[in-house]
Amino acid sequence: MAIIGVIACAAGGVEQLHDELVVPLVDAGHQVPVTLTPTAFSWLSANGEADRIEAATGFPGPYTAT
């Protein structure tokens, strides 16, 4: 399958990144590295989603863009 890089910013809906995009892509056999803006990273870290994304993708991070 493919490597599909995802870049996400702090906007409405980013909280659903794991369930609605990352997991379906991983389940389809793709590798999905995720990069988050600093604010998106702080939002998703605060609610545990960043850890869920890291566990689902197998990639360290999600990294933050500076």
Secondary structure, 3 states (H helix, E strand, C coil): CCECCEEECCCCCHHHHHHHHHHHHHHCCCECCEEECHHHHHHHHHCCHHHHHHHHHCCCCCEECC
